Amino acid sequence: MKASTAALAAESQGKFWEFHDLLFKDYNRLNDQKIREITLELGLDQTEFKKKMRDPKITAMIRQDIREGAQAGVRGIPTIFINGRRLKDRSLKGFRAAIDNELQKFRKKTAKPTS
């Protein structure tokens, strides 16, 4: 929750992706100190960042995302969806099968009848 809040707080200063990338670069060390190091490395305005970290709108947005993810069947990351269906087999073979299946359905739906 804190990492998500921090990334969105960084977004208010136009640094979401930079913050995101540095956060995941060393994801097994997610703590307050790591977040502070990233804010300093990116040159974020510390006062503005701290204010955004307490912003109830950001917290509400994250909680809504968590609820929607749970309703969609997300149990962890990464979770892959293909045309709204959760991909259970994340191997290359599983990706191919799911995509081929969706393409086949699309082709059947859009095929013009032959006379």
CYANA upper distance limits for C-alpha pairs under 8 A (distance plus 0.5 A):
  1 MET  CA      5 THR  CA      6.62
  1 MET  CA     62 ILE  CA      8.13
  2 LYS  CA      6 ALA  CA      6.53
  3 ALA  CA      7 ALA  CA      6.68
  3 ALA  CA     23 LEU  CA      8.27
  3 ALA  CA     30 LEU  CA      7.79
  3 ALA  CA     35 ILE  CA      7.96
  4 SER  CA      8 LEU  CA      6.82
  4 SER  CA     62 ILE  CA      7.78
  5 THR  CA      9 ALA  CA      6.54
  5 THR  CA     53 MET  CA      6.54
  5 THR  CA     58 ILE  CA      7.00
  5 THR  CA     59 THR  CA      7.31
  5 THR  CA     62 ILE  CA      8.03
  6 ALA  CA     10 ALA  CA      6.61
  6 ALA  CA     35 ILE  CA      7.76
  6 ALA  CA     49 PHE  CA      8.40
  6 ALA  CA     53 MET  CA      6.72
  7 ALA  CA     11 GLU  CA      6.76
  7 ALA  CA     16 PHE  CA      6.02
  7 ALA  CA     19 PHE  CA      6.46
  7 ALA  CA     20 HIS  CA      6.63
  8 LEU  CA     12 SER  CA      7.25
  8 LEU  CA     16 PHE  CA      6.90
  8 LEU  CA     58 ILE  CA      7.51
  9 ALA  CA     13 GLN  CA      7.96
  9 ALA  CA     16 PHE  CA      8.40
  9 ALA  CA     49 PHE  CA      6.21
  9 ALA  CA     50 LYS  CA      8.48
  9 ALA  CA     52 LYS  CA      5.54
  9 ALA  CA     53 MET  CA      6.33
  9 ALA  CA     58 ILE  CA      8.37
 10 ALA  CA     14 GLY  CA      7.09
 10 ALA  CA     15 LYS  CA      5.67
 10 ALA  CA     16 PHE  CA      5.74
 10 ALA  CA     19 PHE  CA      7.15
 10 ALA  CA     39 THR  CA      8.31
 10 ALA  CA     44 LEU  CA      7.83
 10 ALA  CA     49 PHE  CA      7.11
 11 GLU  CA     15 LYS  CA      5.52
 11 GLU  CA     16 PHE  CA      4.63
 11 GLU  CA     17 TRP  CA      8.33
 12 SER  CA     16 PHE  CA      8.32
 12 SER  CA     52 LYS  CA      8.35
 13 GLN  CA     44 LEU  CA      7.57
 13 GLN  CA     45 ASP  CA      8.50
 15 LYS  CA     19 PHE  CA      6.44
 15 LYS  CA     42 LEU  CA      8.18
 16 PHE  CA     20 HIS  CA      6.44
 17 TRP  CA     21 ASP  CA      6.48
 18 GLU  CA     22 LEU  CA      6.85
 18 GLU  CA     42 LEU  CA      8.17
 19 PHE  CA     23 LEU  CA      6.50
 19 PHE  CA     38 ILE  CA      7.23
 19 PHE  CA     39 THR  CA      8.18
 19 PHE  CA     42 LEU  CA      8.03
 20 HIS  CA     24 PHE  CA      6.73
 21 ASP  CA     25 LYS  CA      6.50
 22 LEU  CA     26 ASP  CA      7.45
 22 LEU  CA     38 ILE  CA      7.32
 23 LEU  CA     27 TYR  CA      6.30
 23 LEU  CA     30 LEU  CA      7.90
 23 LEU  CA     34 LYS  CA      8.43
 23 LEU  CA     35 ILE  CA      8.04
 23 LEU  CA     38 ILE  CA      7.98
 26 ASP  CA     30 LEU  CA      7.96
 29 ARG  CA     34 LYS  CA      7.32
 30 LEU  CA     34 LYS  CA      6.51
 30 LEU  CA     35 ILE  CA      7.71
 31 ASN  CA     35 ILE  CA      6.87
 32 ASP  CA     36 ARG  CA      6.70
 33 GLN  CA     37 GLU  CA      6.66
 34 LYS  CA     38 ILE  CA      6.79
 35 ILE  CA     39 THR  CA      6.83
 36 ARG  CA     40 LEU  CA      6.77
 37 GLU  CA     41 GLU  CA      6.57
 38 ILE  CA     42 LEU  CA      6.58
 39 THR  CA     43 GLY  CA      6.60
 39 THR  CA     44 LEU  CA      5.79
 39 THR  CA     46 GLN  CA      7.92
 40 LEU  CA     44 LEU  CA      6.71
 44 LEU  CA     49 PHE  CA      7.44
 45 ASP  CA     49 PHE  CA      6.56
 46 GLN  CA     50 LYS  CA      6.55
 47 THR  CA     51 LYS  CA      6.73
 48 GLU  CA     52 LYS  CA      6.73
 49 PHE  CA     53 MET  CA      6.69
 50 LYS  CA     54 ARG  CA      7.19
 51 LYS  CA     55 ASP  CA      7.03
 52 LYS  CA     58 ILE  CA      8.15
 53 MET  CA     58 ILE  CA      8.28
 55 ASP  CA     59 THR  CA      7.28
 56 PRO  CA     60 ALA  CA      6.55
 57 LYS  CA     61 MET  CA      6.63
 58 ILE  CA     62 ILE  CA      6.80
 59 THR  CA     63 ARG  CA      6.70
 60 ALA  CA     64 GLN  CA      6.63
 61 MET  CA     65 ASP  CA      6.78
 62 ILE  CA     66 ILE  CA      6.71
 63 ARG  CA     67 ARG  CA      6.72
 64 GLN  CA     68 GLU  CA      6.66
 65 ASP  CA     69 GLY  CA      6.50
 66 ILE  CA     70 ALA  CA      6.65
 67 ARG  CA     71 GLN  CA      6.72
 68 GLU  CA     72 ALA  CA      6.69
 69 GLY  CA     73 GLY  CA      6.80
 69 GLY  CA     74 VAL  CA      5.60
 69 GLY  CA     75 ARG  CA      8.49
 70 ALA  CA     74 VAL  CA      5.74
 70 ALA  CA     75 ARG  CA      7.40
 73 GLY  CA     86 ARG  CA      7.90
 74 VAL  CA     79 THR  CA      6.64
 75 ARG  CA     79 THR  CA      8.06
 79 THR  CA     86 ARG  CA      7.69
 79 THR  CA     87 LEU  CA      7.97
 80 ILE  CA     86 ARG  CA      6.33
 80 ILE  CA     87 LEU  CA      5.99
 80 ILE  CA     90 ARG  CA      8.37
 81 PHE  CA     85 ARG  CA      5.60
 81 PHE  CA     86 ARG  CA      4.88
 81 PHE  CA     87 LEU  CA      6.10
 82 ILE  CA     86 ARG  CA      7.01
 82 ILE  CA     87 LEU  CA      7.20
 82 ILE  CA     98 ALA  CA      7.75
 82 ILE  CA     99 ILE  CA      7.69
 83 ASN  CA    102 GLU  CA      8.04
 87 LEU  CA     94 GLY  CA      8.15
 87 LEU  CA     95 PHE  CA      8.02
 87 LEU  CA     98 ALA  CA      7.92
 88 LYS  CA     94 GLY  CA      8.27
 89 ASP  CA     93 LYS  CA      8.39
 89 ASP  CA     94 GLY  CA      5.27
 89 ASP  CA     95 PHE  CA      7.69
 90 ARG  CA     94 GLY  CA      6.05
 90 ARG  CA     95 PHE  CA      6.66
 91 SER  CA     95 PHE  CA      6.78
 92 LEU  CA     96 ARG  CA      6.68
 93 LYS  CA     97 ALA  CA      6.60
 94 GLY  CA     98 ALA  CA      6.64
 95 PHE  CA     99 ILE  CA      6.58
 96 ARG  CA    100 ASP  CA      6.34
 97 ALA  CA    101 ASN  CA      6.47
 98 ALA  CA    102 GLU  CA      6.79
 99 ILE  CA    103 LEU  CA      6.61
100 ASP  CA    104 GLN  CA      6.53
101 ASN  CA    105 LYS  CA      6.84
102 GLU  CA    106 PHE  CA      6.69
103 LEU  CA    107 ARG  CA      6.59
104 GLN  CA    108 LYS  CA      6.74
105 LYS  CA    109 LYS  CA      6.71
106 PHE  CA    110 THR  CA      6.64
107 ARG  CA    111 ALA  CA      6.15
